[in-house]
Amino acid sequence: MSNTTRSRFTAAFKTKVCLDALKERETIEGLAKKYDIHPNQNISWKREFIQKSESVFEKDSDHGRESKEKLIETLYSRIGELSVVNDFLKKTAVSTISERKAMIAPKKSRTQHR
């Protein structure tokens, strides 16, 4: 077995390759040599690009709706957590000025040292 790692390509690179493939100015093999990828990889990316291209023009795709619902659920749970913390802090916080002054002012001792 060889210790070679798999190549990882960015979405921008894949898009560039797919757009060149869709122009059909070069053969798949020519594009594969140009971008140093296997021809089957080029075909696979092109097929996936074409299949998913419709979702760009959909207004409310299922994926977008699901991600929005998950985000809303996460935000509501966070709001709940923060509300509980806020209520706790309100109950434990010193509210009057005299109580605050009492906390920071030194207490007078009843017996004075001589």
Phi, psi and omega in degrees: 000142179267158181261032180279144178263155180286144177284140176242126183249144179284161178297325180295319179295315180299319179297317179299316180296316181296318179296321175296322180293323180290333177292334178056037176273338179232161177285165178299320179295321178296318177293323179297318177292319181299317183260004177057051175228167178282143180303323179296326178295319178299315180296318181297314179297319181297316179298314180295320179300315181293318181296321184269358184292333180296328183294341179295326185262357178282138182282310179237085178284157179299320180297316180294320180294318179296318180292325177294317180296320179294319178297316179298316179299316179297317180294319178296321179293322178293320177299318178299315179299314181293327177295318178297315179297317180298315178299318179298315180294325177296321182288325185267348183284146175281127189255331184267154181294320181296324177292322179293316179297322179297330180288327185257338182284139178291140180280137179282131179278146183283332178249130180264139179273135178245000000 
